[in-house]
Amino acid sequence: MKPLRSEDIAERLDKIRSTLTGGARLVAVSKFHPAEYIEMAHAAGQRLFGESRVQELVEKWEGLRERYPDLVWHFIGPLQTNKVKYIAPFIHMIESVTSERLLLEICRQAQRVGRTIPILLEVHVAREETKSGFSPDELRELLGRIASSPETYRGIALHGLMAMASNVDDEAVIRGEFATVHRLFDEIRSSGLLLQPDLFTELSMGMSGDYPLALREGATLVRVGSAIFGDRA
């Protein structure tokens, strides 16, 4: 696979940024790509990056933090509870909170390092059972528990929702799933269950293949990797 040049990445970033609407922001998904590509993207003005493997993220953070202290890291993939401790000291947001067990471990590790970690709760709306996350009803129940026992959940700040659509070619299905998540987002915002409703502003939806559809359905964060960095190394 031919390595990308700085101008390649800059051109791709410009193209994607030109399509972002409504103040949506780009999470450049750098997982499985070398740190050099992150440096090239940084030179082109990108600051927000998404990673989905703890060891890889920690290595990149350690290697880049002194030269690029303005890098912002989001964790966007499956996260094992026993690995939260490794990213708790520095992660800017965990987008992929898929269970209450994971949520409680993030709370525990955040308190251990004296931080409040921004999180998104992942909603499962896709057809694939392999995709994880809360059902809408599970989400409502969890928010009720948080509202009634906030001390149990110290260490996190709930900033919104994250979702992945079904891996299908039917755009109507994909848009429908994104629209479902947006309705749930609006419902939660006005539910009275949020301890800090002013923070609940993020809707992370859409990847390289479907992010334009997600933007039409209100996404504030889009997670794009291959359209910037090419196929995974």
PyMOL commands that set and color helices and strands:
alter all, ss='L'
color gray80, all
select helices_A, chain A and resi 6-17+35-43+54-64+81-87+100-112+136-148+150-153+171-189+197-199+211-216+226-229
alter helices_A, ss='H'
color red, helices_A
select strands_A, chain A and resi 25-29+48-51+72-75+93-97+117-123+156-163+202-205+221-224
alter strands_A, ss='S'
color yellow, strands_A
deselect
rebuild
show_as cartoon
